[in-house]
């Protein structure tokens, strides 16, 4: 039976359900036995994750050592692997019943070797390569004892103001789900007990990416049809791929903080989706329920546990409150046991009971594991495939032989800033700058010079403005420095800290100081390549209007400079495509490609859904990205135009030809529209894609099997199915330039 998020269908029996033993009788027996030897306090202790941020503040204001001794620390999260190792060593020596710890960290886009921010790497649409990047991250992190990553972050978002768009895979549930699954597979591998695999954590449960107005932690209010069709699939996909854990979100879901929201944590995720791992709160989120206004510490701790949040990250409220709750009869021991069992099962599945030090097996190999040539190669390839060519209208790129290349802008000599949000900077010292990488790539015959040209910003309200010199004087210097250059590479955008958690912008555009630099560079009359590096889509209609050559290179990670040099020089042709819509102005937000139709479509005189001061169209649509090659699409065809029943399929084929002179990769996209359904359906929805390699002049037939599954959606009763009738299948290089085929599907 399906229960929706708003239906209040909770039975007391469900609340009191005993922990459902897993399917592994040996594990069940082991855990029964272990739990039988643990006191109530120790079982509650297994629900406490200590140490995120500072490993000392944990366990109801006790020092870490006291808390560990009393059995109040289940697992350690934190940035200091040495402290985590010491904590477990101390636990082994001092706990009454020693239970190994899980060590968690936000290994979001790499550990030492840092990959592009997830929004950037999703633009590669290269699932095997993304999986490889997560494998590398798992190998590096596990060499330091880390066996749990707080990733993947799979929140769908349609709002570039929200700083955390950087951490997700964009706006589309289909692509987002595949990326989520690739990352889970990469982190966890085939065997969670492999000391080079780490447990994934699907976050943030749920709907976090829809925070109102792009303000982090803000209210989310959403109807069920929207949630089920567009925002929930990525979480489910990550769990379906086997993610061992999940993390709650900071937002409310329909008025109830998600951390204490039983309809989400239990009815949806466990009962409907069948997830049987454990759920950790986001950092301090149980305590933040007090601030949300739903109760005092005792109440919120009980609410969160009863909702199905098994582990308390850094609020220490479970260890502070739950014994009392049991003593006073508001929480049953069974409820504690259910949560405790889930945590112990995860430890068992990670192999920690066989060997608490399993994840230190590769400690001796740390130095050869981190930043190895193979790992850096994955980073370079992924960074390359993440760089989106937005414009190249006079074919300035790839760069022609030149005597002198001038790199200007605040990113040209940076290292750590290119790593982006959720990176620990551990590779920064080993990195090249863009100037260095480009110099190496073009060779000694070409001089590459640098002139900063501007600070990040001169706007006093935004921190991280810049250095000692005001932008005006940097700009004058740059104009002089570029005087005899043949071409200007303007590396502009955001420092890492302008995106990520709690870093939202009301106007995500290029800062004025940097825009002035671009204008001054244009005024020189020299060709200017605008290289944007940012943690989010930027609103840049003026740049699009004024400049012929624009690359979006995100925060590309450890190998960002080399990857950029590869693309600039034409060592590789760009192949990335945007995974979110780029609006023309803030007023258009939220703007996304899979929007519903209205009753008065935007056309003609009565264009009532159009703004009077702006077009509705985005600056760059979802799926958009150019290459140095043009690709021709022709002969869109299907093996049949009518299909019948659940198991039928229509094979759709298109011929794609590389008209250019370079080997390239093209992302061929398939969209579907259901013109008449039980509810209004999006104009188009991505349902398949292929990234195909094409030699110069080569034509490939690219085929997709459209199955009835691809026609399914959740209706207003939240039934998942498809309706018979007409469907339109579209194929093309992005969500705008698509050709269509009309087909019919009967039951
Ligand atoms: C808060 C963030 O929302 C979450 O994504 C992260 O995993 C935790 N802090 C732990 O660092």
Boltz pocket constraint, residues with backbone or C-beta under 6 A from the ligand:
constraints:
  - pocket:
      binder: B
      contacts: [[A, 52], [A, 106], [A, 150], [A, 203], [A, 282], [A, 283], [A, 501]]
      max_distance: 6.0
